[in-house]
Amino acid sequence: MRFLRRLAAAVIALPAVLPALAQSLVEQPMPPEQFAACVQGLAEQTATAGRPLRREDFLRIASAGRYDDRVRQSMLVRSDEPTFWWDELAATTDAERVLQGRGILEAHAAALQRIEARFGVPREIVVAVYGIETNYGPAAGRIPVLDAALTLACLRPCGDTASSACLSRERAYATVRLLRDARVPAENFVGSWAAAFGRTQFVPDTFEMIAVDGDGDGVIDIIQSEQDAWASTANHLQRRGGWRPEQPVYLEVAVPPDQQAQFAPSDTSVRLPAQAKPLSQWVAQGWRVLAASRPPALAAGDPEVYPFLPVGLPGPAFLVTRNFDTIRRYNFSDRYVMEVALLANKLAGGTDFVTPWPTDDPGLSRAEVRALQAWLQQRGHAQVSADGVMGRLTRDAIAAERAARGLPAGRRVGQRTLRELMQP
Ligand SMILES: [Ca+2]
């Protein structure tokens, strides 16, 4: 599932290199006595909590929490399997997800319109976040949030730093406060390894500050209520960064030949927020907006934009607006932002990027991945399940089949290699 492979919503980025102490903590499962001592230590620091939390309340509730090694394993495997932009976007914005999202837009038009009017965030963006975070569903993780939050706080300790600087500790305290105040039903309180929960994947500390009641029943329930999840997402996008309704997230562009050198060679992502300036100035310098990519939502105006080239040149090039940064505050990942933006664009009737990715082997839709997985099962790879997710077991089977077919070694297939692999 996507949310297990990536930082979930509203999680602030981890440092690229973990401090030495934290790194040693994730190398081995934490012994039970060390976890218990850690929880006790957290109890002794509740005075530093961003919002009031009594030591005895923390201990009473946290004593039900357990160390969950899936958290540590997820922290370790994050960079194990390199993934390509064209694979991720092919799966996350495939026809199936567009169709399902359009169905939601149609079935809940009135509610989504109300939310759009209240927060000024387009309904397509809200539904796209829903689609990317949890594939439009409540099945948003399987780890008890209390366990995930306590385990994270113990694997990523903060020492004596002030509470405001200690995200993992504050997340554990927020989790306990939500349970103390019965703001979430304990039996449904499950989520990702990063302690994100609900239909649009909020972490407890963000939930406390940002989640709102969308359906007007007086209760905030982002697990059961779609409208509460959508309103909370829209509120996040409006309050953290400020959504500019008249602006798209991105404009696909052609970079003028005399300015291409700074974006080559390919394979290096380039994002230049410091170069933000009005679109008209880029156009004056020869940058050309590719008309077919123009999102329907683009209105008149001259937004400040800056270059973003996911894989350098050759490859798709964009000028992105402040709305790009606002989505990035929801989930600190350039790829996540473009997944949401492209899906939203397709939901609104727009098309895929005009410029091809620099590959002769484009990515697969989830339907194609499922067909591949069914074929792998027939070939005897019983461990593979046909779930449309290119996980480790599927990649193991691909590697074995590629070897059997005499194809170059690898753990991936795209459109071209799929045909080569599956030909009789
Ligand atoms: Ca509600």
Residues whose N, C-alpha, C, O or C-beta is under 5 A from the ligand:
A	BS01	CA	D213 G214 D215 G216 D217 G218 V219 I220 D221 S225 D228
